[in-house]
Amino acid sequence: MLGGPAVRPEGPPEWPRRTAGTDAVLAQLRDSGDWGRYHGPHAAAISQAITATIGVEHLQLCSSGTVAVELALRAAQVRPGDEVILSAYDFKANFTNITLLGATPVLVDCRENDAQLDVSQVEAAITDKTKAIIASHLQGGLVEIAALREIADRRRIVLIEDVCQAPGANVSGRPAGAWGDIATFSFGGSKLITAGRGGAVVTSRPELAQRIKLFTQRGNDAYPLSEIQAALLLPQWKQLATDNARRWETVQQLGDLRGLRRFGVTDSNHPAFYKVGFWYDPAAYVGLPRDRFCQALRAEGIPFDPGFAGLHQIHARRRFRAIGELPTAARACAQVVMLHHPLLLEGTVAVEQIWAALDKVAQHATMLRDASLPTAPNHRD
Ligand SMILES: *Cc1c(COP(=O)(O)O)cnc(C)c1O
C-alpha cells in the first residue's frame, strides 16, 4: 500500500473457479439447447441433490438468497404487527425482509466467542407477537442451533435457519439447514456454490412448502432459477464436501495470527467458510485502525474486509425493538474482520502468504497508521 511489491501481486484467486465439471455442463447446455428451456432436467437434479444431502422433504429453487428468506418469512405467515427475532449482527437483507412484510425485527445480541446469535438471550425476546426466529450461521461460525431448536419447539415459533454462508456445514451432528423448520441457501456470485444469482428454500413441513408454492406459482414461477443456473450448481454441489474439508484444513493451518482471534468452533462441528471471521485487536498493530488494516492486506493481495455494520446502527430506532444494549454486536461491528474464502482452497501456499502479509503489515504498522492515504471501498457482504 506504501509502494513496493505485494505478497500476492495477482490478488485473490478467481471465483467462481472453472472446473472440468462446469465446462462439461456448459458444453452440454450449448449442445442440447437446454439453456433456453423453462423446465428441464437440471433444476430437478440439483433439487434432488440438495434435499438428499440436507435430509429434507421439500425444496423450492428461487432467484436469490434474499428471496429465499422472504419466502421463508411468508411461509411462517409473518404479517404486519408480528415480531421476528434475529441477531443485531446479521446480513442486512434479513432485517429488510422483515420490515417489508410490515413486521418488527427484534434484535438480540451476539456472542463474545464467535459473533453468532446469542441463543441464551432469545427467550427474553419472545412475546405473543413472535412469529419466527432467523438464525444465520455467519463468517465461519455456527449458531448454537440445537439449543435454539429446543426453544422454538417449546415456544412454538418457526425457526428459519439461514445457511447462505454455510452450505455443507455440520452442526451438532446434523447438516446445517436440517435444524430449521425452514432453511435458506444463496447461490450469489461470491458464495461457496454459485450461479451468479440464485437461491433455495427447504423444509420438511408440508404446510410451509405448500405456502411457498402458492406464493411463487402464478401460472409460472415468479422467482425462477434458470436451467443454466441449475446445471452449473450441480457439479459444485458434488464438490462441496471436499472443498469444505480443504478450507477447514487451511484455516486450522493458519494457527494463531497476530492480533486476530478466530471465531470459536466446537470440536464436533464442521464449519463452512464463506468468510473466516476474526476479532481484530488494533493494539497488536500499534493502533492501526481496522479499515486500514484490511486495506493494507488487500493491497498485499489478501482479501480481508471489515465485518457487517450493526443492524441497530444502520436503521432508525423506531424500525426495531432491541433486547438490551447490544454491546457485543456493537463491538463486532467495530472489530470484526473477515477473510474471503477463495484463498482457502490453495492450502499451504495461501497460509504462507497470509503469514507473510500479516508480518509485513506488523512491520510497517506505524507508517501505515500515520500515512495520509485515500480509503478504499470495503466489501461488507
Ligand atoms: C448472501 C446472504 C444472503 C442473501 O443472498 P443473496 O443471494 O445475495 O440474495 C442472505 N443471508 C446471508 C447470511 C448471506 O450471506
The ligand as an SDF file (V2000), in Angstrom:
LIG
                    3D

 15 15  0  0  0  0  0  0  0  0999 V2000
  -25.6150  -13.7120    0.8490 C   0  0  0  0  0  0  0  0  0  0  0  0
  -26.5430  -13.8510    2.0050 C   0  0  0  0  0  0  0  0  0  0  0  0
  -27.9360  -13.7650    1.8620 C   0  0  0  0  0  0  0  0  0  0  0  0
  -28.6450  -13.3810    0.5880 C   0  0  0  0  0  0  0  0  0  0  0  0
  -28.2060  -13.9640   -0.5350 O   0  0  0  0  0  0  0  0  0  0  0  0
  -28.3160  -13.2750   -1.9910 P   0  0  0  0  0  0  0  0  0  0  0  0
  -28.3420  -14.4580   -2.8890 O   0  0  0  0  0  0  0  0  0  0  0  0
  -27.1160  -12.4180   -2.1390 O   0  0  0  0  0  0  0  0  0  0  0  0
  -29.5840  -12.5030   -2.0430 O   0  0  0  0  0  0  0  0  0  0  0  0
  -28.7210  -13.9610    2.9780 C   0  0  0  0  0  0  0  0  0  0  0  0
  -28.1930  -14.2220    4.1780 N   0  0  0  0  0  0  0  0  0  0  0  0
  -26.8540  -14.2960    4.3580 C   0  0  0  0  0  0  0  0  0  0  0  0
  -26.3420  -14.5860    5.7150 C   0  0  0  0  0  0  0  0  0  0  0  0
  -25.9920  -14.1000    3.2820 C   0  0  0  0  0  0  0  0  0  0  0  0
  -24.6690  -14.1380    3.4750 O   0  0  0  0  0  0  0  0  0  0  0  0
  1  2  1  0
  2  3  1  0
  2 14  2  0
  3  4  1  0
  3 10  2  0
  4  5  1  0
  5  6  1  0
  6  7  2  0
  6  8  1  0
  6  9  1  0
 10 11  1  0
 11 12  2  0
 12 13  1  0
 12 14  1  0
 14 15  1  0
M  END
$$$$
